[in-house]
Amino acid sequence: METTDLQDGFFQSISYDSTLRHLHVRFADGNYYLYSEVTQMDYLGLMSSKQMKSFFEDKIIPRFPSRKMNE
């Protein structure tokens, strides 16, 4: 699984499991969510976006099922 640390004020880190198609998102506030069925194209679109927060809110949240993870 590939993990990218961002710490940009909104995201803390983003990880992607291409086998399971899971996007792991840890937010700056400490919340951790798992998004299912995320395509590699959507993951790459998010990571290459100049406006990652907007891409995430517009293209990931409304399209993919998610659940809050407890650690």
ZIUR-V617875 format. One record per helix or strand of 2 or more residues. SS is the DSSP state (A for helix, B for strand). FROM is the first residue (numbers start at 0). TO is the last residue. If there is no record, write none. Layout:
BEGIN
ss,from,to
SS,FROM,TO
SS,FROM,TO
END
This chain:
BEGIN
ss,from,to
B,1,4
B,10,16
B,21,26
B,31,34
A,39,47
A,51,59
B,65,67
END
